[in-house]
Structure formats: structure tokens, C-alpha cells
Amino acid sequence: MTTYQRLGDHIREVNVRNRELKVTKLVGLTIDKAFIPSVANVIGTDLSNYKVIQKEQFACSLMQVSRDGKMPVAMFGEDEAIMSPAYPMFEVIDKMALMPQYLMMWFSRSEFDREASYYAVGGVRGSLTWEDFCNMRLPIPSITRQREIVSEYETLTNRIRLNNQMIQHLEATAQALYRKTFVDNIDKENLPKGWRMGKFTEIVRICGGGTPSTDEANYWQNGVIPFYSPGDKTNSYYSLRTEKHITEDGLAHCSSKLYPQNTSFVTARGATTGGLAMAGCEMAMNQTCYALIGKDASIPFYVHQLVIETMASLKKEAVGATFEALVTKDFDNTEILIAPKEKVMAYNEEVAIVYHHILLKQQENEKLAELQSLLLAKIGQSKC
């Protein structure tokens, strides 16, 4: 039988300091509920006052929860590390009554973030008090049922992790083959026959996007056409889903066209300038991006790798300067090595299967993530 119980009855605060300086690994906590190596400059900092976090203990941030709409909280999975003393830490009192992994699943639910944000509204600067946090209630089934739920979730998590490792390997393969063919051991002063230097725009067309009026319901309501914007970029090559969807009428009333699968999208301005993604399906695109398409439409994968190399070069040239916008002139002025057509076609054909498998793995991860969400929603039911 599942009963809702007060969180504070199952956790206790942890406050162990690094007095002997035995722990040197410093980590931080992201808003997406994950630990990352800290980038803070700690030169001259007294690390003896930092808190030690150990395996299956939790760290959280109670500050500005209502503003962010999320509460950063995560369970530490390694042996030990140190964190800023500003982070509250806690642990489960009795792991035979409440599994730390089950508790982390509860914290991962969007419903938990909404509830935490609600309680934080009255706090100073939208922060959640420790007392209100402890007064939150969660459903706690039998320990046997908790183990079953955690096992199901971890099976999905492990499959996603394996897929991500495979995706990284496939992406590295595609890039390594590109560099072997078109970059490494190529002497620009003594090019092979049929090779030459030219402009980026000799190979790639630069297309724009556009956004119709957001006040016109007919442009957006019940839209089914994915509408790409910089926020839809993922950590892998492909963008499979978009936050917004536009209607056929909306597409007809904006300057964007419907771009085919495997189009390369580059963010043209803003904090993520130069960010690159490939369309995982047909997509329209907003005005803050460029769509880069080969003048020969049959070489999308070569174009994608060419764009990766070109963006790396542009960013390198911008070191010490502000890189907040890309204009078409940046591409017009970029000189590239132009290989014989048969060389380009052969590479594109060789890596097509690599890109296909990347897309399949990302699509599988989307489905697995949906199953995780369903499982997280299930634990909110009184009879889970």
C-alpha cells in the first residue's frame, strides 16, 4: 500500500567539512539536476570549509526556485567530492524504508518542480525554505515495489547511456573520415590534381528563416510542422523535436521554407551563435538561424562536416573578439579547400550509413525518454 509521507521524516541534513583537505575533487550542481566538475577559480580559496558529499547523498539549491521553475537537486553517484558550503546536503535516514534512487526519481518529476516553485513564491527572492522543502510529501510504496520501479527506470537509463556512447563513437567516425580525406596531410601550397582553394559559398547555399505573427492563432494553433529555433539544438548531431510547431497557413505567411531532413541549421546571433544542428525531419526555421544546404543537394553529410570545420575556424578567428552574430559575409569571405566532386560524393556515400545510425539511435533515445517520463508520472499515482 502506497502512502504519502512527509519528506522531512525520511531525510537528515549532512554537514561534513573538508577539514583535513583529503578531498580535492570539486563539483557543482546544474539546474538540470546533475553534478559537473566545477569551473570556479579556487586559487587561494580555503577548501577546508567546503562540504564533503559522498555516494547516495544529495545536494540541492533552494535559491530562486520560483524564478527558475526548477529546483536543482541531485544524488551523488561517485565515492566523494567537495562542494561549496552554500549547497544544503542531506541523506536518506533509512534506506530500507526509502531508496535514495527512488527519491531521486521523485525529484526528477516536473510535478515536483512545479510544487517546489509554488512553495517558493513566498520566499525571499523566490527561494524555498528548508522547512517547506521538508514539509513536501511524496508517495512511498513498499521497498519491494521501490526496487522494481528503480530497476525499470535504470534499465531505460542504461540503454540511453549506451546509445549516447554509440552516437559519440559514430559522430567521431564521421568527423575522422572527413579530416582524413579533406584536412590531414593536405598541403594547400601543393594541392593534388583537381583540388583548389575557393569560397565556402561556392559549395553551400545560405538560406534564411522567419517567424510569422505570434498573435495569429491560425499560424500556430494545432500546428504540426516542426519550427526550429536555437533552443532546439541538442548535444548530438540531430534535432528531432522542436518546442514550437507551425501550421501550413503560418508557413505560407513567413519567409522560412520547409527545409528537408539533414539540412544543417546554424544559429546566426545571440548567446549560442555558431551552434549547429541537423534537421531530423522536415522543419521550418526562425529568423535567428541560417539553413546551409549544398548547391548539390545530394551531399548533405559532407556539407554538415564542412560546416563543422568552417564554424571551428570562424570561432578560432574570433578569439579575443565578440562572437555574437554571423552574417552572410562571414561565409562569403571564408576560403575553403574544394575537392574533386567524385571525392566529395564518395565521402558522402561512405558516411550516409553512419549518419543513418546516429539518427536511429537518437530516435530510440527519444522513445526511451518518453517511457522514463511515463514511469516518473506513474510514481505520482497513489497505487504505484
C-alpha positions as CSV (number, residue, x, y, z in Angstrom):
1,M,0.0,0.0,0.0
2,T,1.4,3.4,-1.0
3,T,1.0,6.3,1.4
4,Y,2.1,9.9,1.0
5,Q,4.6,10.8,3.7
6,R,6.5,13.9,4.8
7,L,9.9,14.2,3.1
8,G,11.5,15.6,6.3
9,D,10.6,12.4,8.1
10,H,12.9,10.4,5.8
11,I,16.0,12.7,5.3
12,R,18.5,14.4,7.5
13,E,21.0,17.2,6.8
14,V,24.7,16.4,6.2
15,N,27.4,18.9,7.0
16,V,30.8,17.3,6.9
17,R,33.7,19.7,6.2
18,N,36.9,19.0,4.3
19,R,39.0,19.9,7.4
20,E,42.0,17.8,6.6
21,L,41.9,18.7,2.8
22,K,41.8,15.0,1.9
23,V,39.2,15.5,-0.8
24,T,40.3,17.5,-3.9
25,K,37.6,16.8,-6.5
26,L,35.4,19.9,-6.7
27,V,31.9,19.6,-8.2
28,G,29.0,21.9,-8.8
29,L,25.2,21.3,-9.4
30,T,23.3,22.3,-12.5
31,I,19.7,23.4,-12.9
32,D,19.1,20.2,-14.8
33,K,19.8,18.1,-11.6
34,A,23.3,16.9,-12.5
35,F,26.7,17.2,-10.9
36,I,29.5,18.6,-13.1
37,P,33.2,19.4,-12.5
38,S,33.4,22.9,-11.0
39,V,34.9,25.6,-13.2
40,A,35.2,28.0,-10.3
41,N,38.6,29.6,-9.7
42,V,39.6,28.3,-6.2
43,I,43.2,29.6,-6.2
44,G,43.8,31.0,-2.7
45,T,40.5,29.6,-1.5
46,D,40.4,27.8,1.8
47,L,38.9,24.4,0.7
48,S,38.9,23.1,4.3
49,N,35.5,24.8,4.8
50,Y,34.0,23.1,1.7
51,K,31.4,20.4,2.3
52,V,32.1,16.7,1.5
53,I,29.5,14.8,-0.4
54,Q,29.5,11.0,-0.6
55,K,27.8,8.3,-2.6
56,E,24.0,8.3,-2.4
57,Q,23.9,11.7,-0.6
58,F,22.1,14.6,-2.1
59,A,22.9,18.3,-2.7
60,C,20.4,21.0,-3.6
61,S,20.0,24.7,-4.2
62,L,17.0,26.3,-2.6
63,M,17.7,29.7,-4.1
64,Q,15.4,31.4,-6.8
65,V,13.4,28.2,-7.3
66,S,10.2,30.0,-8.3
67,R,12.1,32.2,-10.8
68,D,13.8,29.3,-12.5
69,G,10.8,27.0,-12.3
70,K,13.2,24.1,-11.3
71,M,14.9,23.1,-8.1
72,P,18.5,21.9,-8.6
73,V,18.8,18.7,-6.6
74,A,20.8,15.5,-7.4
75,M,22.0,12.3,-5.8
76,F,25.8,11.9,-5.9
77,G,26.9,8.7,-7.7
78,E,30.6,8.6,-7.1
79,D,32.6,8.0,-4.0
80,E,33.2,11.5,-2.7
81,A,33.8,15.1,-3.7
82,I,33.6,18.6,-2.3
83,M,31.2,21.4,-2.9
84,S,30.6,25.0,-2.0
85,P,29.3,25.3,1.6
86,A,26.4,27.2,0.1
87,Y,24.7,23.9,-1.0
88,P,22.5,22.2,1.5
89,M,23.2,18.5,1.7
90,F,21.1,15.6,3.0
91,E,20.8,11.8,3.0
92,V,18.1,9.2,3.5
93,I,17.8,8.1,7.1
94,D,16.6,4.5,6.5
95,K,17.4,3.1,3.1
96,M,15.2,0.1,3.8
97,A,12.2,2.5,4.0
98,L,13.1,4.8,1.2
99,M,15.6,4.1,-1.6
100,P,17.8,7.1,-2.5
101,Q,17.4,6.2,-6.2
102,Y,13.6,6.2,-5.8
103,L,13.8,9.6,-4.1
104,M,15.9,10.9,-7.0
105,M,13.2,9.7,-9.4
106,W,10.7,11.8,-7.4
107,F,12.9,14.8,-7.6
108,S,13.2,14.3,-11.4
109,R,9.5,14.8,-12.0
110,S,8.2,18.0,-13.5
111,E,5.4,17.9,-10.9
112,F,8.0,18.1,-8.1
113,D,9.5,21.3,-9.7
114,R,6.1,22.9,-10.0
115,E,5.3,22.1,-6.4
116,A,8.6,23.4,-5.2
117,S,8.1,26.6,-7.3
118,Y,4.7,27.1,-5.7
119,Y,6.1,26.9,-2.2
120,A,9.0,29.2,-3.1
121,V,6.8,32.0,-4.3
122,G,6.5,33.4,-0.8
123,G,10.2,33.1,0.0
124,V,12.9,35.7,-0.2
125,R,13.7,36.3,-3.8
126,G,11.6,33.3,-4.7
127,S,13.7,30.9,-2.6
128,L,12.4,27.7,-1.0
129,T,13.0,27.4,2.8
130,W,14.4,24.2,4.2
131,E,11.3,23.8,6.3
132,D,8.9,24.0,3.3
133,F,11.2,21.5,1.4
134,C,10.9,19.1,4.3
135,N,7.2,19.5,4.5
136,M,6.7,18.4,0.9
137,R,5.0,14.9,0.7
138,L,5.8,12.0,-1.6
139,P,4.2,8.6,-2.2
140,I,6.3,5.8,-0.6
141,P,5.3,2.3,-1.7
142,S,6.8,-0.9,-0.2
143,I,10.6,-1.3,-0.5
144,T,10.0,-4.2,-2.9
145,R,7.9,-2.0,-5.2
146,Q,10.5,0.8,-5.0
147,R,13.2,-1.7,-6.1
148,E,11.0,-2.7,-9.1
149,I,10.4,0.9,-10.1
150,V,14.0,1.8,-9.8
151,S,15.1,-1.2,-11.8
152,E,12.8,-0.4,-14.6
153,Y,14.0,3.2,-14.7
154,E,17.7,2.3,-14.5
155,T,17.2,-0.2,-17.4
156,L,16.0,2.7,-19.6
157,T,18.7,5.0,-18.3
158,N,21.4,2.5,-19.1
159,R,20.1,1.9,-22.6
160,I,20.1,5.7,-23.2
161,R,23.7,5.9,-21.9
162,L,24.8,3.1,-24.2
163,N,23.1,4.7,-27.1
164,N,24.8,8.0,-26.3
165,Q,28.2,6.3,-26.2
166,M,27.4,4.8,-29.6
167,I,26.3,8.1,-31.0
168,Q,29.5,9.8,-29.8
169,H,31.5,7.0,-31.5
170,L,29.6,7.3,-34.8
171,E,30.0,11.1,-34.8
172,A,33.7,10.8,-34.1
173,T,34.0,8.3,-37.0
174,A,32.2,10.6,-39.4
175,Q,34.5,13.5,-38.4
176,A,37.7,11.4,-38.5
177,L,36.9,10.2,-42.0
178,Y,36.2,13.8,-43.1
179,R,39.5,15.0,-41.7
180,K,41.4,12.1,-43.2
181,T,40.0,12.8,-46.6
182,F,39.9,16.6,-46.7
183,V,42.1,18.1,-44.0
184,D,45.0,16.0,-42.7
185,N,48.2,15.8,-44.8
186,I,46.8,18.2,-47.4
187,D,49.4,20.8,-48.4
188,K,47.5,23.8,-49.5
189,E,50.6,25.1,-51.3
190,N,50.9,21.9,-53.3
191,L,47.5,20.6,-53.9
192,P,46.7,17.3,-55.7
193,K,45.4,17.5,-59.2
194,G,41.8,18.5,-59.3
195,W,41.9,20.2,-55.9
196,R,41.7,24.0,-55.5
197,M,41.0,26.8,-53.0
198,G,37.7,28.5,-53.2
199,K,34.9,30.2,-51.3
200,F,32.5,28.5,-48.9
201,T,29.5,29.8,-50.8
202,E,30.7,28.0,-54.0
203,I,29.6,24.8,-52.3
204,V,26.9,25.8,-49.9
205,R,23.7,27.9,-50.3
206,I,22.8,30.1,-47.3
207,C,19.1,30.4,-46.7
208,G,17.2,32.3,-44.0
209,G,14.2,31.7,-41.8
210,G,11.4,33.8,-40.5
211,T,8.6,33.9,-37.9
212,P,5.1,35.0,-38.7
213,S,2.9,36.9,-36.2
214,T,2.6,35.0,-32.9
215,D,-0.8,36.7,-32.4
216,E,-2.4,34.8,-35.3
217,A,-3.9,31.7,-33.9
218,N,-4.2,30.2,-37.4
219,Y,-0.4,30.3,-37.7
220,W,0.3,28.3,-34.6
221,Q,-2.7,26.6,-33.1
222,N,-2.7,22.9,-33.8
223,G,0.4,23.3,-35.9
224,V,2.2,20.1,-36.9
225,I,5.2,21.4,-38.8
226,P,8.3,21.5,-36.6
227,F,9.6,25.0,-36.3
228,Y,13.3,25.1,-35.4
229,S,14.9,27.7,-33.1
230,P,18.3,27.7,-31.4
231,G,16.8,26.3,-28.2
232,D,16.0,23.1,-30.0
233,K,19.7,22.2,-30.5
234,T,20.8,19.0,-28.8
235,N,24.2,17.7,-27.8
236,S,24.2,15.3,-30.7
237,Y,24.1,15.9,-34.4
238,Y,20.3,15.8,-35.0
239,S,17.4,17.9,-33.7
240,L,14.4,15.6,-33.6
241,R,11.7,17.7,-32.0
242,T,11.0,21.4,-31.6
243,E,9.3,23.4,-28.9
244,K,7.1,25.2,-31.5
245,H,5.0,23.8,-34.4
246,I,3.7,26.0,-37.1
247,T,0.6,25.4,-39.4
248,E,0.6,25.4,-43.2
249,D,-1.0,28.8,-43.1
250,G,1.7,30.1,-40.8
251,L,4.4,28.7,-43.1
252,A,2.8,30.5,-46.0
253,H,3.0,33.8,-44.2
254,C,6.6,33.7,-43.2
255,S,9.9,33.9,-45.1
256,S,11.0,30.5,-44.0
257,K,10.6,27.5,-46.3
258,L,10.2,23.9,-45.3
259,Y,13.7,22.5,-45.2
260,P,14.4,18.8,-45.9
261,Q,15.8,16.3,-43.4
262,N,19.6,16.5,-43.0
263,T,19.6,20.3,-43.5
264,S,22.3,22.0,-41.4
265,F,21.0,24.8,-39.2
266,V,23.4,27.3,-37.7
267,T,22.5,29.9,-35.1
268,A,23.2,33.4,-36.5
269,R,23.0,35.6,-33.5
270,G,22.7,35.6,-29.7
271,A,24.4,33.7,-26.9
272,T,24.5,30.4,-28.9
273,T,25.9,31.9,-32.2
274,G,27.5,29.2,-34.2
275,G,25.5,26.4,-32.7
276,L,24.9,23.7,-35.2
277,A,22.2,21.1,-35.6
278,M,20.8,18.9,-38.4
279,A,17.1,18.6,-39.1
280,G,15.9,15.2,-38.1
281,C,12.9,15.6,-40.3
282,E,11.4,18.3,-42.5
283,M,11.4,21.6,-40.5
284,A,10.8,25.3,-40.9
285,M,13.2,27.7,-39.1
286,N,13.1,31.0,-37.4
287,Q,14.9,34.2,-38.3
288,T,17.8,33.8,-35.9
289,C,19.3,30.9,-37.9
290,Y,20.7,30.1,-41.3
291,A,19.9,26.9,-43.2
292,L,23.0,25.7,-45.0
293,I,22.3,23.4,-48.0
294,G,24.7,22.1,-50.6
295,K,24.3,23.5,-54.0
296,D,24.4,19.9,-54.9
297,A,21.6,18.7,-52.7
298,S,22.9,15.1,-52.7
299,I,25.8,15.8,-50.3
300,P,24.2,16.8,-47.0
301,F,26.6,14.9,-44.8
302,Y,29.7,16.4,-46.5
303,V,28.1,19.8,-46.1
304,H,27.5,19.2,-42.4
305,Q,31.1,18.2,-41.8
306,L,32.3,21.2,-43.9
307,V,30.2,23.5,-41.7
308,I,31.7,22.0,-38.5
309,E,35.2,22.7,-39.8
310,T,34.2,26.2,-41.0
311,M,32.5,27.2,-37.7
312,A,35.6,26.0,-35.8
313,S,37.7,28.2,-38.0
314,L,35.4,31.2,-37.6
315,K,35.3,30.8,-33.8
316,K,39.1,30.5,-33.7
317,E,39.5,33.7,-35.6
318,A,37.1,35.4,-33.2
319,V,39.2,34.7,-30.1
320,G,39.5,37.9,-28.2
321,A,36.6,39.5,-30.1
322,T,32.9,39.3,-29.5
323,F,31.3,36.4,-31.5
324,E,27.6,37.3,-31.1
325,A,26.5,37.3,-34.7
326,L,27.1,35.6,-38.1
327,V,26.3,37.4,-41.3
328,T,26.4,36.0,-44.8
329,K,29.6,37.9,-45.5
330,D,31.4,35.8,-42.9
331,F,30.7,32.8,-45.1
332,D,31.4,34.6,-48.4
333,N,34.8,35.6,-47.1
334,T,35.7,32.1,-45.8
335,E,38.1,30.3,-48.0
336,I,37.9,26.5,-48.1
337,L,39.6,23.6,-49.9
338,I,37.4,22.4,-52.7
339,A,38.0,18.7,-53.6
340,P,37.0,17.0,-56.8
341,K,33.3,16.1,-57.0
342,E,33.9,12.4,-57.1
343,K,35.9,12.6,-53.8
344,V,33.1,14.5,-52.1
345,M,30.4,12.1,-53.4
346,A,32.4,9.1,-52.3
347,Y,32.8,10.5,-48.7
348,N,29.1,11.4,-48.5
349,E,28.1,7.9,-49.6
350,E,30.5,6.3,-47.1
351,V,29.2,8.2,-44.1
352,A,25.5,8.1,-45.1
353,I,25.1,4.9,-43.2
354,V,26.9,6.4,-40.2
355,Y,24.5,9.3,-40.1
356,H,21.6,7.0,-40.5
357,H,22.6,5.0,-37.4
358,I,23.1,8.2,-35.5
359,L,19.6,9.3,-36.4
360,L,18.2,5.9,-35.4
361,K,19.9,5.9,-32.0
362,Q,18.7,9.4,-31.3
363,Q,15.1,8.4,-32.2
364,E,15.4,5.4,-29.9
365,N,16.6,7.6,-27.1
366,E,13.5,9.9,-27.7
367,K,11.2,6.9,-27.2
368,L,13.2,5.7,-24.1
369,A,12.9,9.2,-22.6
370,E,9.2,9.1,-23.2
371,L,9.0,5.8,-21.3
372,Q,11.0,7.3,-18.5
373,S,8.6,10.2,-18.3
374,L,5.6,7.8,-18.1
375,L,7.3,5.8,-15.3
376,L,8.0,9.1,-13.4
377,A,4.4,10.1,-13.8
378,K,3.3,6.6,-12.6
379,I,5.1,7.0,-9.2
380,G,2.9,10.1,-8.6
381,Q,-0.2,7.8,-8.5
382,S,-1.3,6.6,-5.1
383,K,-1.3,3.0,-6.3
384,C,2.1,2.7,-8.0
